[in-house]
Amino acid sequence: MASQDCEKMRKKWAEDLKAAGKTALSGKLLDIDSALSALWSTYQGSKLGLAILLEMIDRWHGEHAGAGASDKTWQAVTALERWAAGVYHQSTATVNARGSDFGQKVIAQRAVVLKSGQLPLKISYHVQQRQQWPSEKMKTYTWSTYLEVAEHGPVVLVRVFAAYDPGGAKSEAIKQSMKNVIESFWNVAKVDLGDGRRPRDLQFDLTWVDPSISSYRQLIVPKTTPVGPPPKPLSAMNPAELKAWRDEVSETRGAGASLSKWDVEDRVEVIHEFGHMIGNPDEYYVKSFENVPSPYRADIYDKPGFTTDSIMNNTDNYDKKNNKSYGKIHLRHFDTVKRAIAQYLMCTGRSGNTVTVTL
């Protein structure tokens, strides 16, 4: 969307309000006007700005459910809604494509527009899994999720807090790269809040915070790949040499990585670790777990690694020509997030609503 498009709609909105006799705006109508004003000045026409505008429109409709097509104010609001929804769904950009701090800007702006102190809900779960590799002793692993749930019009935004700072000039670029990889993989679901409206986009926002903050974040340190440089340029290797080199790198990458230690050169491993950050246990050699909404099933969680089509089991990411591929997302991978959204609804007076996630 260009600035001219936004300005054109602002003029039409003003004309429609004047025709409806609305010159001194207040209440939810003023909230809509404020969100439209901020759409370009604050958000440069992004999907998040549109999401805020659509949320304000939804709130107006909620207060004026009896208004009909003959009401000129209803006509003005509905015309704006159709325009905003059309632009929103035409855009291919992700909701949080404007950077790691964009979600916080939205929350701040939303509080201003709503003129209320209502903030998103932070929810943390303490997860435990017991895991036993063949011929090894049972081990217990524990971790916490650091989530924040909020609504933004056609979006349910789940922020996931983490800290990563190994130092050096490349740190910010590495963090942005990991954020992009993770969000492009996991932002694929819809969530129905059981309120009669169309399902929202379920969007994760991996939010990097200052490592010096000692609470409410997952601290991550880099895992280096201890394999040296190739013996000769890759372009000079024959197919057998190239495959042997790739196999060596693949075996080294991922090994020893964990929720708190990421191999930033292994994108699929990073995607898998984010799965833990939203409450998922491993799906290999796990004998039991606690505080996970999904029911335990040995045929899912106690399989050998790299043997199923799940991202929580299979992070193979090399040799695609020989049909090797990594795992995918299943609905069970959203069970903890679904639980968090249900708690959010409870805190906002909608405890009777049923949350449904679809892919």
HELIX and SHEET records of a PDB file:
HELIX    1   1 SER A    3  ALA A   19  1                                  17    
HELIX    2   2 GLY A   27  SER A   41  1                                  15    
HELIX    3   3 LYS A   47  GLU A   63  1                                  17    
HELIX    4   4 LYS A   72  GLN A   90  1                                  19    
HELIX    5   5 PHE A  102  LEU A  114  1                                  13    
HELIX    6   6 SER A  171  TRP A  186  1                                  16    
HELIX    7   7 LEU A  234  ALA A  236  5                                   3    
HELIX    8   8 PRO A  239  THR A  252  1                                  14    
HELIX    9   9 ARG A  267  MET A  277  1                                  11    
HELIX   10  10 ALA A  298  TYR A  301  1                                   4    
HELIX   11  11 LYS A  320  ASN A  322  5                                   3    
HELIX   12  12 LEU A  331  PHE A  334  5                                   4    
HELIX   13  13 ASP A  335  CYS A  347  1                                  13    
SHEET    1   A 6 LEU A 121  ILE A 123  0                                        
SHEET    2   A 6 LEU A 147  HIS A 152 -1                                        
SHEET    3   A 6 VAL A 155  TYR A 164 -1                                        
SHEET    4   A 6 ARG A 200  TRP A 208  1                                        
SHEET    5   A 6 ALA A 189  ASP A 192 -1                                        
SHEET    6   A 6 THR A 356  THR A 358 -1                                        
SHEET    1   B 5 LEU A 121  ILE A 123  0                                        
SHEET    2   B 5 LEU A 147  HIS A 152 -1                                        
SHEET    3   B 5 VAL A 155  TYR A 164 -1                                        
SHEET    4   B 5 GLN A 218  PRO A 222  1                                        
SHEET    5   B 5 LYS A 261  TRP A 262  1                                        
SHEET    1   C 3 LYS A 139  SER A 144  0                                        
SHEET    2   C 3 HIS A 126  GLN A 131 -1                                        
SHEET    3   C 3 VAL A 286  GLU A 290 -1                                        
END                                                                             
